[in-house]
Amino acid sequence: MEFYVEPNNNGSKPSNGMSVGSLVCGIIGLVGNLSFFVVPILNFILLAISAAAIFMGANGMKQAKLNNEPQGLAVAGLITGIVGTVIGFFGVACVSCLGCMLCSSARSGNLSNMFDFFDEEMGGVIEQLIILK
């Protein structure tokens, strides 16, 4: 049984899937990690997505070099992956420090004092969101 594949008449080459995937993961990781204070638990997932963009970008560059294709998408994915990973590490560190601070304050019984301090710094926002007393 033989299959006939029609030639590509529009002149475009097939794209490098690793490069495209790298760019998509890099953009998702970068944009998501820039908003790390919105949903802090997502930082860990977005950090993994940004790291995947780095590996996919490196593999996409290898594939593009072997096939004599342009490497622009792979380079862009690699750069957005690196920047997203750096920002992701910062976000994970902030979330971890916040978790340690909350646990330490809860153990010492000063949790309401800590929220009062943040409430004064933020102009009463926390008191409106969470009723502590």
Helices and strands as residue ranges (DSSP letters): H 17-34, H 42-66, H 72-108, H 111-121, H 125-129
